[in-house]
Amino acid sequence: MTAFNVIHDIDVDSGIVDADAGVSLDSLMRAALPHGLWVPVLPGTRQVTIGGAIAADIHGKNHHSQGSFGNHVLSLDLLMADGEVRTLGPDSDVFWATVGGMGLTGIVVRARIRMKRTETAYFYVDSDRTNNLDETMELLTGGSDDGYEYSVAVPDTISTGSKLGRAGFSRGNLATLDQLPPKLRRDPLRFTAPQLLTVPDIFPNGMVNGFTSRLGGEVTHYTFAKGGRGLIQNITQFLHPLDLLGEWNRGYGRRGFLQYQFSMPYGAEQQLADAVRAIAHSGHRSFLNVFKRMGPSSRAPLSWPHPGFMLSLDFPIKPGIDDFCTALDERVLDAGGRLYFAKESRTTPEMVRTMYPRLDEWRRIRHTADPDGVFVSDLARRLRLIAD
């Protein structure tokens, strides 16, 4: 859908953008920021289209304060199975079945999005380091998180013993003009997000191993200043450090990696701690991790985010990884958690029915929009999302 890449209108007074579904969030940000408008929800990369953001109902480091992407969509134009393009809003069941519906209700071709106003393109950031899992959970649940619109922790899931579950925290808000140093006030809406290089396709399998993972985890942990306050960071530093490197995944070699992202609800803190211990002792190393607190669910039946905690891990592909993740699946289900369709390659249909209790509701709505099953995908076939 990237051929549909026109931004039709940026209404500065209302803060509403009208754009094609193939416009990337990076392009949208670059066009809107000079007008003092910010994309309200950004995932871990800006290289995502508006249509994809709607279809997966993406979330960002501000989910606890702003919810998921669909909450900020005022209307969308959907190419239906009968060939008609319908404009749908939040008063429509098909709208909410499309949000998080992974493209199975039709094709999003255009959307109107309410943006967030900002005085600057920078963040005012506080940084912390914890020593163990207990301290990490205390910082997440002790109420201090509520003072920040954006919050994320990068946990250590490799170290064991007294360091188990330690984490670096980066939490902040969009900076106001008076919070910037004089030099940055001259051009406060300047978008500084360079890509330094593209990783070449030359790395052998096994480069990401026990030694390099431990080293990477140690370096990552100490990049977070302990008790750092009032740091000024640009969007790359605060939200998208991996966007500095194009094709960064090539560093894992041709076998690649499995991203495993799960959530567990509030009240399942002990199950979460047990899962972190199991990961640390598994021999499957992940040093690119994201851990955060999630806010209320959206109205979309298949939207992934729900109140609780989420943990995202990148495991290099090696023997035993599928069996280990199957054991993690059982922990997630037992705790009442769920896995994310947008980063999913191995869940079973039975698990989906348990994780998404509104699946039948979504199926009924989808059937009214596409009774003949015109729109289908490999994901839908494998997980039997569409009823027979």
MOSUL-V368476 format. One record per residue. N is the residue number from 1. RES is the residue in one letter. D_FIRST is the distance of its C-alpha to the first C-alpha in whole Angstrom. Layout:
n=N res=RES d_first=D_FIRST
n=N res=RES d_first=D_FIRST
This chain:
n=1 res=M d_first=0
n=2 res=T d_first=4
n=3 res=A d_first=5
n=4 res=F d_first=6
n=5 res=N d_first=8
n=6 res=V d_first=11
n=7 res=I d_first=14
n=8 res=H d_first=16
n=9 res=D d_first=19
n=10 res=I d_first=21
n=11 res=D d_first=24
n=12 res=V d_first=26
n=13 res=D d_first=29
n=14 res=S d_first=27
n=15 res=G d_first=25
n=16 res=I d_first=22
n=17 res=V d_first=18
n=18 res=D d_first=16
n=19 res=A d_first=13
n=20 res=D d_first=9
n=21 res=A d_first=7
n=22 res=G d_first=5
n=23 res=V d_first=9
n=24 res=S d_first=10
n=25 res=L d_first=14
n=26 res=D d_first=15
n=27 res=S d_first=14
n=28 res=L d_first=15
n=29 res=M d_first=18
n=30 res=R d_first=19
n=31 res=A d_first=19
n=32 res=A d_first=21
n=33 res=L d_first=24
n=34 res=P d_first=26
n=35 res=H d_first=26
n=36 res=G d_first=27
n=37 res=L d_first=24
n=38 res=W d_first=23
n=39 res=V d_first=20
n=40 res=P d_first=22
n=41 res=V d_first=20
n=42 res=L d_first=19
n=43 res=P d_first=19
n=44 res=G d_first=21
n=45 res=T d_first=18
n=46 res=R d_first=16
n=47 res=Q d_first=13
n=48 res=V d_first=11
n=49 res=T d_first=8
n=50 res=I d_first=10
n=51 res=G d_first=8
n=52 res=G d_first=9
n=53 res=A d_first=12
n=54 res=I d_first=13
n=55 res=A d_first=13
n=56 res=A d_first=15
n=57 res=D d_first=17
n=58 res=I d_first=17
n=59 res=H d_first=21
n=60 res=G d_first=23
n=61 res=K d_first=26
n=62 res=N d_first=27
n=63 res=H d_first=26
n=64 res=H d_first=30
n=65 res=S d_first=30
n=66 res=Q d_first=27
n=67 res=G d_first=25
n=68 res=S d_first=22
n=69 res=F d_first=18
n=70 res=G d_first=19
n=71 res=N d_first=22
n=72 res=H d_first=21
n=73 res=V d_first=18
n=74 res=L d_first=20
n=75 res=S d_first=18
n=76 res=L d_first=15
n=77 res=D d_first=14
n=78 res=L d_first=13
n=79 res=L d_first=12
n=80 res=M d_first=15
n=81 res=A d_first=17
n=82 res=D d_first=19
n=83 res=G d_first=16
n=84 res=E d_first=17
n=85 res=V d_first=15
n=86 res=R d_first=17
n=87 res=T d_first=18
n=88 res=L d_first=19
n=89 res=G d_first=21
n=90 res=P d_first=23
n=91 res=D d_first=26
n=92 res=S d_first=24
n=93 res=D d_first=24
n=94 res=V d_first=20
n=95 res=F d_first=19
n=96 res=W d_first=21
n=97 res=A d_first=20
n=98 res=T d_first=16
n=99 res=V d_first=17
n=100 res=G d_first=17
n=101 res=G d_first=16
n=102 res=M d_first=14
n=103 res=G d_first=12
n=104 res=L d_first=15
n=105 res=T d_first=16
n=106 res=G d_first=13
n=107 res=I d_first=9
n=108 res=V d_first=9
n=109 res=V d_first=8
n=110 res=R d_first=10
n=111 res=A d_first=13
n=112 res=R d_first=17
n=113 res=I d_first=18
n=114 res=R d_first=22
n=115 res=M d_first=22
n=116 res=K d_first=25
n=117 res=R d_first=28
n=118 res=T d_first=29
n=119 res=E d_first=32
n=120 res=T d_first=31
n=121 res=A d_first=28
n=122 res=Y d_first=30
n=123 res=F d_first=32
n=124 res=Y d_first=35
n=125 res=V d_first=36
n=126 res=D d_first=38
n=127 res=S d_first=38
n=128 res=D d_first=41
n=129 res=R d_first=41
n=130 res=T d_first=43
n=131 res=N d_first=45
n=132 res=N d_first=44
n=133 res=L d_first=43
n=134 res=D d_first=45
n=135 res=E d_first=44
n=136 res=T d_first=41
n=137 res=M d_first=41
n=138 res=E d_first=43
n=139 res=L d_first=41
n=140 res=L d_first=38
n=141 res=T d_first=40
n=142 res=G d_first=43
n=143 res=G d_first=42
n=144 res=S d_first=41
n=145 res=D d_first=37
n=146 res=D d_first=37
n=147 res=G d_first=38
n=148 res=Y d_first=35
n=149 res=E d_first=31
n=150 res=Y d_first=30
n=151 res=S d_first=31
n=152 res=V d_first=31
n=153 res=A d_first=33
n=154 res=V d_first=33
n=155 res=P d_first=35
n=156 res=D d_first=37
n=157 res=T d_first=37
n=158 res=I d_first=39
n=159 res=S d_first=43
n=160 res=T d_first=45
n=161 res=G d_first=48
n=162 res=S d_first=49
n=163 res=K d_first=45
n=164 res=L d_first=43
n=165 res=G d_first=40
n=166 res=R d_first=41
n=167 res=A d_first=38
n=168 res=G d_first=37
n=169 res=F d_first=36
n=170 res=S d_first=34
n=171 res=R d_first=34
n=172 res=G d_first=34
n=173 res=N d_first=32
n=174 res=L d_first=31
n=175 res=A d_first=34
n=176 res=T d_first=36
n=177 res=L d_first=37
n=178 res=D d_first=41
n=179 res=Q d_first=39
n=180 res=L d_first=38
n=181 res=P d_first=41
n=182 res=P d_first=42
n=183 res=K d_first=40
n=184 res=L d_first=37
n=185 res=R d_first=38
n=186 res=R d_first=38
n=187 res=D d_first=34
n=188 res=P d_first=33
n=189 res=L d_first=29
n=190 res=R d_first=28
n=191 res=F d_first=25
n=192 res=T d_first=27
n=193 res=A d_first=24
n=194 res=P d_first=25
n=195 res=Q d_first=23
n=196 res=L d_first=27
n=197 res=L d_first=26
n=198 res=T d_first=24
n=199 res=V d_first=26
n=200 res=P d_first=27
n=201 res=D d_first=26
n=202 res=I d_first=30
n=203 res=F d_first=31
n=204 res=P d_first=33
n=205 res=N d_first=33
n=206 res=G d_first=35
n=207 res=M d_first=35
n=208 res=V d_first=34
n=209 res=N d_first=37
n=210 res=G d_first=40
n=211 res=F d_first=41
n=212 res=T d_first=38
n=213 res=S d_first=36
n=214 res=R d_first=40
n=215 res=L d_first=40
n=216 res=G d_first=36
n=217 res=G d_first=37
n=218 res=E d_first=40
n=219 res=V d_first=39
n=220 res=T d_first=36
n=221 res=H d_first=38
n=222 res=Y d_first=40
n=223 res=T d_first=38
n=224 res=F d_first=38
n=225 res=A d_first=41
n=226 res=K d_first=44
n=227 res=G d_first=44
n=228 res=G d_first=42
n=229 res=R d_first=42
n=230 res=G d_first=40
n=231 res=L d_first=38
n=232 res=I d_first=36
n=233 res=Q d_first=32
n=234 res=N d_first=29
n=235 res=I d_first=26
n=236 res=T d_first=26
n=237 res=Q d_first=29
n=238 res=F d_first=29
n=239 res=L d_first=25
n=240 res=H d_first=23
n=241 res=P d_first=26
n=242 res=L d_first=24
n=243 res=D d_first=21
n=244 res=L d_first=25
n=245 res=L d_first=24
n=246 res=G d_first=21
n=247 res=E d_first=21
n=248 res=W d_first=23
n=249 res=N d_first=23
n=250 res=R d_first=25
n=251 res=G d_first=28
n=252 res=Y d_first=28
n=253 res=G d_first=29
n=254 res=R d_first=27
n=255 res=R d_first=28
n=256 res=G d_first=26
n=257 res=F d_first=26
n=258 res=L d_first=26
n=259 res=Q d_first=24
n=260 res=Y d_first=26
n=261 res=Q d_first=26
n=262 res=F d_first=28
n=263 res=S d_first=30
n=264 res=M d_first=33
n=265 res=P d_first=35
n=266 res=Y d_first=37
n=267 res=G d_first=41
n=268 res=A d_first=40
n=269 res=E d_first=40
n=270 res=Q d_first=43
n=271 res=Q d_first=40
n=272 res=L d_first=38
n=273 res=A d_first=41
n=274 res=D d_first=42
n=275 res=A d_first=38
n=276 res=V d_first=38
n=277 res=R d_first=42
n=278 res=A d_first=41
n=279 res=I d_first=38
n=280 res=A d_first=40
n=281 res=H d_first=43
n=282 res=S d_first=40
n=283 res=G d_first=40
n=284 res=H d_first=36
n=285 res=R d_first=35
n=286 res=S d_first=33
n=287 res=F d_first=33
n=288 res=L d_first=29
n=289 res=N d_first=30
n=290 res=V d_first=29
n=291 res=F d_first=31
n=292 res=K d_first=31
n=293 res=R d_first=32
n=294 res=M d_first=30
n=295 res=G d_first=30
n=296 res=P d_first=30
n=297 res=S d_first=28
n=298 res=S d_first=25
n=299 res=R d_first=26
n=300 res=A d_first=23
n=301 res=P d_first=24
n=302 res=L d_first=22
n=303 res=S d_first=22
n=304 res=W d_first=23
n=305 res=P d_first=25
n=306 res=H d_first=29
n=307 res=P d_first=32
n=308 res=G d_first=33
n=309 res=F d_first=32
n=310 res=M d_first=30
n=311 res=L d_first=30
n=312 res=S d_first=27
n=313 res=L d_first=29
n=314 res=D d_first=28
n=315 res=F d_first=30
n=316 res=P d_first=30
n=317 res=I d_first=30
n=318 res=K d_first=34
n=319 res=P d_first=36
n=320 res=G d_first=37
n=321 res=I d_first=33
n=322 res=D d_first=32
n=323 res=D d_first=36
n=324 res=F d_first=36
n=325 res=C d_first=33
n=326 res=T d_first=34
n=327 res=A d_first=37
n=328 res=L d_first=35
n=329 res=D d_first=33
n=330 res=E d_first=36
n=331 res=R d_first=37
n=332 res=V d_first=34
n=333 res=L d_first=35
n=334 res=D d_first=38
n=335 res=A d_first=37
n=336 res=G d_first=35
n=337 res=G d_first=32
n=338 res=R d_first=29
n=339 res=L d_first=26
n=340 res=Y d_first=22
n=341 res=F d_first=20
n=342 res=A d_first=17
n=343 res=K d_first=20
n=344 res=E d_first=21
n=345 res=S d_first=22
n=346 res=R d_first=26
n=347 res=T d_first=27
n=348 res=T d_first=29
n=349 res=P d_first=28
n=350 res=E d_first=32
n=351 res=M d_first=31
n=352 res=V d_first=27
n=353 res=R d_first=30
n=354 res=T d_first=32
n=355 res=M d_first=30
n=356 res=Y d_first=28
n=357 res=P d_first=31
n=358 res=R d_first=28
n=359 res=L d_first=27
n=360 res=D d_first=29
n=361 res=E d_first=28
n=362 res=W d_first=24
n=363 res=R d_first=25
n=364 res=R d_first=27
n=365 res=I d_first=24
n=366 res=R d_first=21
n=367 res=H d_first=24
n=368 res=T d_first=24
n=369 res=A d_first=21
n=370 res=D d_first=20
n=371 res=P d_first=24
n=372 res=D d_first=23
n=373 res=G d_first=21
n=374 res=V d_first=18
n=375 res=F d_first=15
n=376 res=V d_first=16
n=377 res=S d_first=15
n=378 res=D d_first=18
n=379 res=L d_first=18
n=380 res=A d_first=19
n=381 res=R d_first=22
n=382 res=R d_first=23
n=383 res=L d_first=24
n=384 res=R d_first=25
n=385 res=L d_first=23
n=386 res=I d_first=23
n=387 res=A d_first=27
n=388 res=D d_first=28
